């Protein structure tokens, strides 16, 4: 079986069509920008979507070239609609999921649905998630690293985490609305530095806040190799040990003890770095990620996994086995 890509972005053209027709009611505005579409939520700055994100034939072409058999259909994080109020956010996410379902159902041989949820209202997010899993037969959920600048160190999101744990699904987390973006305007540093940094920040809030004590069976997949966390896990543990008297963590145990809740994609570009990640977290916690269709994506991820210094059984787990287990294929 060809590999399974757990970091693969897609926006349905049918979603754009619906947003054009019902944008006012949804709180969404669609504009044309440089040969593609841009989305704006509740008056926010429009975000342009790459043309390739809509092109299903191009998706399949690149997948075939990269030895990928199946790909999860994950949103562009700027299209999640977190800036909408809860009611409109729920409507937008249900519409998004329904449009994604059209492709996932028609081409189940190549694509898997992943739910978007209105995390600005955790109760509604739980309801949208349950519908997506039960009715649309989706295989997990896709969320941003924060919700309008609020991270996951507060209990407001517990209704969603509780539902995700109850349904026993994988939550794939991608950088969104990154902290400090205004200081990374040049050289693409918002993507190079900002994306992995915001994943690290979000994971830090989760690890120190006791989230995984309250929800011990929660499963989070952190993209871009988990940001900087795996490479500075010792620093996170040292803060837990030395800072508890003056900066007490709410978690019962040091961050490294919660690796059991975390999974990581392989999008680190460099085989030596991937070797380190494998050694640090174990082959059972790794899944292939390409980040299609973005410029910082890597369509040769399968080759890098095959080049790792481990058994073919372990390589097969990273390429397909772990994803099959986590996505319940």
NUVEX-511452 format. One line per 10 residues: number of its first residue (from 1); for each residue x, y, z of C-alpha. Coordinates in Angstrom, 2 decimals. Each point is the difference from the previous one (the first is absolute). Example, Ala and Ser with C-alpha at 12.3 -4.5 7.8 and 13.67 -1.06 7.14 Angstrom:
1> 12.30 -4.50 7.80; 1.37 3.44 -0.66
//
This chain:
1> 0.00 0.00 0.00; 1.23 3.49 -0.78; 0.58 2.47 2.83; -2.64 1.97 1.93; 0.50 3.77 0.19; -1.37 1.52 3.22; 0.94 3.60 -0.89; -1.81 0.83 -3.24; -2.06 3.15 -0.58; -3.13 0.31 -2.13
11> -2.76 2.56 -0.47; -3.08 -1.03 -2.03; -1.14 2.30 -2.81; -3.55 -0.83 1.09; 0.78 1.73 3.32; 1.00 3.16 -1.86; -3.18 -0.19 -2.07; -2.14 -0.31 3.14; 1.88 2.85 1.67; -0.68 2.21 -3.02
21> -3.70 -0.79 0.15; -0.50 0.19 3.77; 2.98 2.02 1.18; -2.00 2.71 1.74; -1.89 -2.49 2.15; 3.19 -1.95 0.71; 2.09 3.07 0.85; 2.42 -0.96 -2.78; 1.14 2.08 -2.96; 1.55 -1.45 -3.18
31> 2.14 2.21 -2.23; 2.11 -0.68 -3.08; 3.71 0.55 0.47; 2.80 -0.70 -2.47; -1.77 -2.78 -1.85; -1.35 -1.72 3.08; -2.48 0.53 2.83; 0.48 1.72 3.35; -2.12 -0.50 3.12; -0.80 2.54 2.69
41> -1.84 -0.76 3.26; -1.97 2.57 1.95; 1.85 2.83 -1.73; 3.50 -1.44 0.44; 2.80 0.56 -2.51; -0.57 -2.22 -3.08; 2.25 -3.04 -0.31; 0.80 -1.23 -3.50; -0.17 -3.73 -0.65; 2.52 -1.58 -2.36
51> -1.68 -1.16 -3.23; 1.49 -3.48 0.37; -1.92 -0.57 3.24; -3.23 -0.34 -2.02; 1.33 -2.18 -2.83; -0.84 -3.64 0.76; 1.75 -1.34 -3.12; 3.19 1.82 1.03; -0.28 -1.43 3.51; -0.12 -3.52 -1.40
61> 2.84 0.66 -2.46; 2.32 1.19 2.78; -1.09 -2.85 2.27; 0.82 -2.57 -2.67; 3.37 1.59 -0.65; 0.76 -0.06 3.73; -1.16 -3.63 0.53; -3.00 1.11 2.10; -3.10 -2.15 -0.24; -2.30 1.74 2.50
71> -0.10 3.57 1.30; -2.00 1.67 2.76; -2.01 2.99 -1.21; 0.92 2.81 2.38; -1.03 3.62 -0.18; 2.16 3.01 -0.56; 0.22 1.31 3.58; -0.94 3.51 -1.12; -3.33 -1.41 -1.16; -1.03 -1.54 3.35
81> -2.26 2.94 0.84; 1.02 0.42 3.65; -0.75 3.74 -0.23; -3.71 -0.66 -0.55; -2.42 -0.12 2.92; -0.91 -3.47 1.23; -3.22 -0.37 -1.98; 1.51 1.09 -3.29; 3.13 -1.99 0.74; -2.08 -3.13 0.42
91> -1.81 0.65 -3.30; 3.28 0.64 -1.81; 1.68 -3.15 1.35; -3.00 -2.19 -0.81; 0.01 1.41 -3.54; 3.76 -0.51 -0.30; -0.26 -3.59 1.18; -2.89 -0.75 -2.33; 1.94 1.33 -2.99; 3.10 -2.01 0.94
101> -2.22 -3.07 0.42; -0.96 0.23 -3.68; 3.57 -0.73 -1.09; 0.78 -2.42 2.84; -3.06 -2.09 -0.91; 0.56 0.17 -3.78; 3.73 -0.82 0.23; 0.27 -2.05 3.17; 2.81 -1.89 -1.74; 2.20 3.13 0.24
111> -1.37 2.40 2.64; -1.13 0.01 3.64; -2.23 2.63 1.61; 1.26 1.95 3.03; -2.47 2.19 1.89; 0.32 3.73 0.60; -1.74 1.21 3.16; -0.99 3.41 1.45; 2.39 0.04 2.95; -1.07 3.55 0.87
121> -2.97 -1.83 1.61; 1.17 -3.35 1.39; -3.51 -1.36 0.53; -0.87 0.62 -3.63; 3.40 -1.40 -1.03; -0.83 -3.27 1.79; -3.35 -0.17 -1.79; 1.53 0.65 -3.43; 2.69 -2.60 0.66; -2.50 -2.66 0.99
131> -2.04 0.59 -3.16; 3.11 -0.14 -2.20; 1.15 -3.30 1.49; -3.42 -1.68 0.30; -1.77 1.23 -3.13; 2.75 0.98 -2.43; 2.31 -2.85 1.07; 2.99 2.31 0.38; 3.23 -1.34 1.48; 1.11 2.76 2.38
141> 0.02 3.75 0.58; 2.18 2.91 -1.09; 0.58 3.02 2.28; 2.24 3.06 0.26; 2.67 0.49 2.65; -2.11 2.71 1.62; -3.43 1.57 -0.30; 0.24 3.74 -0.59; 3.14 0.12 2.13; -1.39 -2.16 2.82
151> 1.97 -3.18 0.63; -1.05 -3.31 1.52; 1.09 0.62 3.59; -3.56 0.88 1.04; -2.93 -2.30 0.69; -2.35 1.81 -2.38; 0.85 -2.58 -2.67; -0.68 -3.04 2.19; -3.38 -0.87 -1.62; 1.82 -0.46 -3.30
161> 2.88 -2.00 1.50; -2.49 -2.19 1.83; -1.86 -0.77 -3.22; 3.25 -0.70 -1.88; 1.08 -2.41 2.72; -3.41 -1.65 0.08; 0.07 -0.51 -3.78; 3.64 -1.13 0.21; 1.10 2.05 -3.00; 3.27 1.58 -1.06
171> 0.21 3.80 0.13; 2.46 1.48 -2.49; 1.25 3.42 1.11; 1.41 2.59 -2.39; 1.43 3.51 0.65; -2.56 2.80 -0.26; 0.09 3.71 0.91; 3.59 -0.41 1.15; 1.34 2.00 2.93; 2.47 2.71 -1.00
181> -0.87 -0.15 -3.71; 0.28 3.78 -0.23; 3.74 -0.35 0.71; 0.57 -2.62 -2.70; -1.04 1.87 -3.12; 3.19 -0.51 -2.02; 1.55 -3.03 -1.69; -2.97 -2.27 0.70; 0.98 -0.20 3.66; -3.65 -0.15 1.07
191> -0.10 -3.47 -1.55; 3.61 -1.05 0.65; 0.13 1.09 3.66; -3.57 0.93 0.87; -1.79 -3.22 -0.89; 2.18 -2.38 2.02; 0.23 2.54 2.82; -3.77 0.26 0.35; -0.35 -3.78 0.02; 2.60 -0.12 2.77
201> -1.78 2.71 1.97; -3.35 -1.73 -0.34; 1.43 -3.37 1.05; 1.71 1.65 2.95; -3.32 1.36 1.24; -1.54 -3.45 -0.36; 2.84 -1.77 1.78; 0.27 2.34 2.98; -3.71 0.68 0.50; -1.07 -3.52 0.92
211> -2.02 -0.59 -3.19; 1.31 -3.54 -0.35; -0.73 -0.76 3.64; -3.66 0.90 -0.56; -0.11 -1.81 -3.35; 2.62 -2.77 0.19; -1.07 -1.66 -3.25; 0.04 3.12 -2.17; 2.04 -0.37 -3.20; 1.60 3.10 -1.55
221> 2.10 -0.02 -3.18; 2.28 3.04 -0.16; 1.08 0.86 -3.54; 3.37 1.25 -1.28; 1.69 -2.63 2.15; -1.62 1.36 3.16; 1.54 3.44 -0.36; 3.02 0.35 2.28; -1.38 -2.15 2.83; 1.73 -3.34 -0.67
231> 3.37 1.71 -0.33; -0.34 1.93 3.30; -2.03 -2.49 2.02; 2.75 -0.06 2.61; -0.41 3.76 0.46; -3.74 -0.45 0.52; 0.67 -2.66 2.63; 2.63 2.17 1.71; -2.48 2.86 0.34; -2.48 -2.42 1.57
241> 2.65 -1.10 2.50; 1.50 3.39 0.84; -2.91 2.37 -0.46; -2.70 -1.80 1.96; 0.44 2.10 3.14; -0.11 3.38 -1.71; -1.75 -0.83 -3.30; -2.01 -3.09 0.95; -1.30 -2.19 -2.78; -3.51 -1.38 0.34
251> 1.00 -3.34 -1.54; 0.78 -2.89 2.33; 3.02 -1.21 -1.93; 2.85 1.42 -2.10; -0.73 0.68 -3.68; 1.93 -3.01 -1.31; -2.41 -2.33 1.80; -2.79 1.18 -2.31; 1.69 -1.05 -3.22; -2.50 -2.86 0.11
261> -2.65 2.55 -1.04; 2.00 1.51 -2.84; 0.74 -0.94 -3.59; 2.16 1.80 -2.54; 0.18 0.26 -3.76; 3.28 -0.48 -1.83; 0.17 3.44 -1.62; 3.50 0.97 1.15; 1.67 -0.22 -3.46; 3.29 -1.42 1.23
271> 0.67 -3.74 0.53; 2.35 0.62 2.96; -2.68 2.09 1.72; -2.58 -2.70 -0.71; 2.38 -2.59 1.46; 0.16 2.06 3.21; -3.79 0.38 0.13; -0.42 -3.74 -0.48; 2.48 -0.75 2.78; -1.60 2.53 2.35
281> -3.69 -0.89 -0.36; 0.03 -3.46 -1.57; -1.13 -1.27 -3.40; -3.50 -0.68 1.36; -0.57 3.76 0.40; 0.93 1.09 -3.52; -2.18 0.44 -3.10; 0.81 1.29 -3.47; -0.75 3.69 -0.66; 0.50 1.90 -3.27
291> -1.76 3.37 0.57; -1.41 -0.06 -3.52; -0.38 2.41 -1.85; 2.18 2.57 1.77; 3.46 1.12 -1.07; 1.56 -1.36 3.19; -1.51 -3.42 -0.63; 2.11 -3.08 -0.70; -1.18 -2.49 -2.61; 2.99 -2.30 0.61
301> -0.97 -0.94 3.55; -0.45 -3.67 -0.87; 3.57 -0.17 -1.29; 1.32 1.55 3.22; -1.91 -2.51 2.12; 1.34 -2.85 -2.10; 3.53 1.35 0.58; -0.31 -0.17 3.81; 2.25 -2.30 1.98; -2.62 -2.45 1.24
311> -1.79 -3.17 -1.07; -2.42 -0.10 -2.90; -2.72 -0.87 2.51; 0.65 3.29 1.81; 0.08 1.92 -3.28; -3.31 -1.57 -1.02; -1.50 1.10 3.32; 0.97 3.62 -0.71; -1.17 -0.19 -3.61; -3.34 -1.71 0.59
321> -0.46 -2.03 3.17; -0.14 2.78 2.57; -2.39 2.08 -2.12; -2.24 -3.02 -0.62; -0.22 -0.56 3.75; -0.54 3.64 0.95; -2.51 0.73 -2.78; -1.77 -3.36 0.50; 0.41 -1.29 -3.53
//
